[in-house]
Amino acid sequence: MTIGEWLENLQGSDTSSEEDSQVMQTVLRNRLGFAKAVVVYGVVYLDGQGTIANPPRSIQTMAKSLLTAMRANAS
């Protein structure tokens, strides 16, 4: 399964697993440059904690945002 396929499945899901959290954290840190990103219980903290600039968001919302960005870059 590709990252895009995984994101597609995740953004349409009502739940996420611990593995999903680990994969999302790895993608954010290693591929997208969010060195402080933390994903816990399906909640994404891009700065390692919730901030005004980057409030916490659900893993599904983050997956949807990443898919939108990937599609925009592909055009």
Beta strands, then each sheet from edge to edge (+ up, - down):
strand 1: 38-40
strand 2: 43-45
strand 3: 57-58
sheet 1: 1+ 2- 3+
end
